[in-house]
Amino acid sequence: MFNYNKNIFFGVYEKSDWIIRDTYSRCKSFDSCESFKDELIQTVNLSNYSLKLALLKSHPELTGKISIGELTKESLNEQNSAGLNRCSLEEFNELHELNKTYNKRFKFPFIIAVTGLNVIKILYYFRLRVLNDYKTEFSEALSQVHKIAEIRINQIIKKME
């Protein structure tokens, strides 16, 4: 049985604790960590387009040379772990150009679960995904949001054990 207080999971969805609250309201218990994660995804799936878009827009841009105080602690740690704080000037400039193009095209930031990736891989995926159509990219961005949440949930549970 999965018995954790919902408050420990606030922050796993970037600035979107409504997902945790709604999931705990909709589901009285969870059989396992996997069923909990599945129900979180279901909560997002059941939400309307505006809430999904707001969820995507709550994520920060991948900045490179991170010095922005508006990143959550989790995002800052994840971006640093991928080496975005140590990217070259060329990589930094490409990230900013891709961000401009991506934001103009999709109206939400590029989202990728950077844990386990490096700057070269991130740029590779960024270059590919900026070419997607809106529907494909909206779906992929939500999928990445769920990957990020899963990584964060796993880290929380590991600390609790």
The 8 nearest C-alpha neighbors of each residue, nearest first, counted from 0:
[[1, 30, 31, 2, 29, 28, 32, 3],
 [0, 2, 31, 29, 30, 32, 3, 28],
 [3, 1, 0, 4, 29, 28, 31, 30],
 [4, 2, 5, 1, 7, 6, 8, 156],
 [5, 3, 6, 7, 2, 8, 23, 1],
 [4, 6, 7, 8, 3, 19, 23, 9],
 [7, 5, 8, 9, 4, 19, 3, 20],
 [6, 8, 5, 9, 4, 3, 155, 10],
 [9, 7, 6, 5, 11, 10, 152, 19],
 [8, 10, 16, 6, 7, 11, 19, 5],
 [9, 11, 12, 13, 8, 14, 16, 15],
 [12, 10, 148, 151, 9, 8, 13, 152],
 [13, 11, 10, 15, 148, 14, 16, 144],
 [12, 14, 15, 10, 58, 11, 57, 54],
 [13, 15, 57, 16, 12, 10, 54, 58],
 [16, 14, 12, 13, 17, 18, 54, 10],
 [15, 17, 18, 19, 9, 14, 20, 10],
 [18, 16, 20, 15, 19, 21, 22, 14],
 [19, 17, 16, 21, 20, 22, 15, 42],
 [18, 20, 22, 16, 17, 21, 23, 5],
 [21, 19, 17, 23, 22, 18, 24, 16],
 [22, 20, 24, 18, 23, 19, 17, 25],
 [23, 21, 25, 19, 24, 20, 26, 39],
 [22, 24, 26, 20, 21, 25, 19, 27],
 [25, 23, 21, 22, 26, 20, 27, 19],
 [24, 26, 22, 23, 21, 27, 42, 20],
 [27, 25, 23, 28, 24, 22, 29, 38],
 [26, 28, 23, 25, 24, 29, 22, 30],
 [29, 27, 26, 30, 1, 2, 23, 0],
 [28, 30, 1, 31, 35, 34, 0, 27],
 [31, 29, 0, 1, 34, 28, 32, 35],
 [32, 30, 1, 34, 33, 29, 0, 35],
 [31, 33, 35, 34, 1, 36, 30, 29],
 [32, 34, 36, 31, 35, 37, 30, 38],
 [33, 35, 37, 31, 36, 32, 29, 30],
 [36, 34, 32, 38, 33, 37, 29, 31],
 [37, 35, 39, 33, 38, 34, 32, 40],
 [38, 36, 34, 40, 35, 39, 33, 41],
 [37, 39, 41, 35, 40, 36, 34, 42],
 [40, 38, 42, 36, 41, 37, 22, 35],
 [39, 41, 37, 43, 38, 42, 44, 36],
 [40, 42, 38, 44, 39, 43, 45, 37],
 [43, 41, 39, 45, 40, 44, 22, 38],
 [42, 44, 46, 40, 41, 45, 39, 18],
 [45, 43, 41, 42, 46, 40, 47, 51],
 [46, 44, 42, 43, 41, 47, 40, 48],
 [47, 45, 43, 44, 50, 42, 51, 48],
 [48, 46, 49, 50, 51, 45, 44, 43],
 [47, 49, 51, 50, 52, 46, 53, 44],
 [50, 48, 52, 51, 47, 53, 46, 54],
 [51, 49, 53, 52, 48, 47, 54, 46],
 [52, 50, 54, 48, 53, 49, 55, 47],
 [51, 53, 55, 49, 54, 50, 48, 56],
 [52, 54, 56, 50, 55, 51, 57, 49],
 [55, 53, 51, 57, 52, 56, 50, 15],
 [56, 54, 52, 53, 57, 58, 107, 51],
 [55, 57, 53, 107, 58, 54, 52, 108],
 [56, 58, 54, 55, 14, 53, 13, 59],
 [59, 57, 56, 55, 13, 60, 108, 110],
 [60, 58, 61, 57, 70, 108, 56, 74],
 [59, 61, 108, 62, 109, 58, 98, 110],
 [62, 60, 63, 59, 94, 78, 109, 83],
 [63, 61, 60, 65, 64, 94, 95, 83],
 [62, 64, 83, 65, 84, 91, 86, 61],
 [65, 63, 84, 85, 83, 66, 86, 62],
 [66, 64, 84, 63, 67, 62, 83, 79],
 [65, 67, 64, 68, 84, 63, 62, 69],
 [66, 68, 69, 65, 70, 62, 75, 64],
 [67, 69, 70, 66, 71, 65, 75, 72],
 [68, 70, 67, 71, 59, 66, 72, 75],
 [71, 69, 68, 75, 74, 72, 67, 59],
 [70, 72, 74, 73, 75, 69, 13, 68],
 [71, 73, 75, 74, 76, 70, 77, 69],
 [72, 74, 76, 71, 75, 77, 70, 10],
 [75, 73, 77, 71, 76, 72, 70, 78],
 [74, 76, 72, 78, 77, 73, 70, 79],
 [77, 75, 79, 73, 74, 78, 80, 72],
 [78, 76, 74, 80, 79, 75, 114, 73],
 [77, 79, 75, 81, 80, 83, 76, 74],
 [78, 80, 82, 76, 81, 77, 84, 83],
 [81, 79, 77, 82, 78, 76, 114, 83],
 [82, 80, 117, 78, 79, 116, 83, 113],
 [83, 81, 79, 85, 84, 80, 117, 118],
 [82, 84, 63, 86, 85, 79, 78, 81],
 [83, 85, 64, 65, 63, 82, 79, 86],
 [86, 84, 82, 83, 64, 87, 63, 79],
 [87, 85, 83, 90, 84, 91, 63, 82],
 [86, 88, 90, 89, 91, 85, 64, 92],
 [87, 89, 91, 90, 92, 86, 93, 64],
 [88, 90, 92, 87, 91, 93, 86, 94],
 [91, 89, 93, 87, 92, 88, 86, 94],
 [90, 92, 88, 94, 89, 63, 93, 87],
 [93, 91, 89, 95, 94, 90, 88, 96],
 [92, 94, 90, 96, 95, 91, 97, 89],
 [95, 93, 97, 91, 92, 96, 98, 90],
 [94, 96, 98, 92, 93, 97, 99, 91],
 [97, 95, 93, 99, 98, 94, 92, 100],
 [96, 98, 100, 94, 99, 95, 101, 93],
 [99, 97, 95, 101, 96, 100, 102, 94],
 [100, 98, 96, 102, 97, 101, 103, 95],
 [101, 99, 97, 103, 98, 102, 104, 96],
 [100, 102, 98, 104, 103, 99, 129, 97],
 [103, 101, 106, 105, 99, 104, 107, 100],
 [102, 104, 100, 101, 106, 105, 99, 98],
 [103, 105, 101, 102, 106, 100, 129, 133],
 [104, 106, 102, 107, 103, 101, 133, 108],
 [107, 105, 102, 103, 104, 108, 101, 56],
 [108, 106, 56, 102, 105, 55, 109, 52],
 [109, 107, 60, 102, 110, 56, 59, 58],
 [108, 110, 60, 101, 111, 107, 98, 140],
 [111, 109, 140, 108, 143, 112, 144, 58],
 [110, 112, 143, 113, 109, 140, 144, 121],
 [111, 113, 147, 114, 143, 146, 110, 144],
 [112, 114, 116, 111, 81, 115, 77, 78],
 [115, 113, 116, 112, 77, 81, 80, 78],
 [114, 116, 113, 81, 117, 80, 112, 77],
 [117, 115, 113, 81, 114, 120, 121, 118],
 [116, 118, 81, 120, 119, 82, 121, 115],
 [117, 119, 121, 120, 122, 83, 82, 81],
 [118, 120, 122, 121, 117, 123, 116, 90],
 [121, 119, 123, 122, 117, 118, 116, 124],
 [120, 122, 118, 124, 123, 119, 125, 117],
 [121, 123, 125, 119, 120, 124, 126, 118],
 [122, 124, 120, 126, 121, 125, 119, 127],
 [125, 123, 127, 121, 126, 122, 128, 120],
 [124, 126, 122, 128, 127, 123, 121, 129],
 [127, 125, 123, 124, 129, 128, 122, 130],
 [128, 126, 124, 125, 129, 130, 123, 131],
 [127, 129, 130, 131, 125, 126, 124, 136],
 [128, 130, 101, 131, 126, 127, 125, 100],
 [129, 131, 128, 127, 132, 126, 101, 136],
 [132, 130, 128, 129, 136, 135, 133, 127],
 [131, 133, 135, 134, 136, 130, 129, 137],
 [134, 132, 136, 135, 137, 105, 131, 104],
 [133, 135, 137, 136, 132, 138, 131, 139],
 [136, 134, 138, 132, 133, 137, 131, 139],
 [135, 137, 139, 133, 138, 134, 131, 140],
 [138, 136, 134, 140, 139, 135, 133, 141],
 [137, 139, 141, 135, 136, 140, 142, 134],
 [140, 138, 136, 142, 141, 137, 135, 143],
 [139, 141, 143, 137, 142, 138, 110, 136],
 [142, 140, 144, 138, 143, 139, 137, 145],
 [141, 143, 139, 145, 140, 144, 138, 146],
 [142, 144, 146, 140, 111, 145, 141, 112],
 [145, 143, 141, 147, 142, 146, 140, 148],
 [144, 146, 148, 142, 143, 147, 149, 141],
 [147, 145, 143, 149, 148, 144, 112, 150],
 [146, 148, 144, 112, 150, 145, 149, 143],
 [147, 149, 11, 145, 151, 146, 150, 12],
 [150, 148, 152, 146, 151, 147, 145, 153],
 [151, 149, 153, 147, 148, 152, 146, 154],
 [150, 152, 148, 154, 149, 153, 11, 147],
 [153, 151, 149, 155, 154, 150, 148, 156],
 [152, 154, 150, 156, 151, 155, 157, 149],
 [153, 155, 151, 157, 152, 156, 150, 158],
 [156, 154, 152, 158, 157, 153, 151, 159],
 [155, 157, 159, 153, 158, 154, 152, 160],
 [156, 158, 154, 160, 159, 155, 153, 152],
 [159, 157, 155, 156, 160, 154, 153, 152],
 [160, 158, 156, 157, 155, 154, 3, 7],
 [159, 157, 158, 156, 155, 154, 153, 3]]
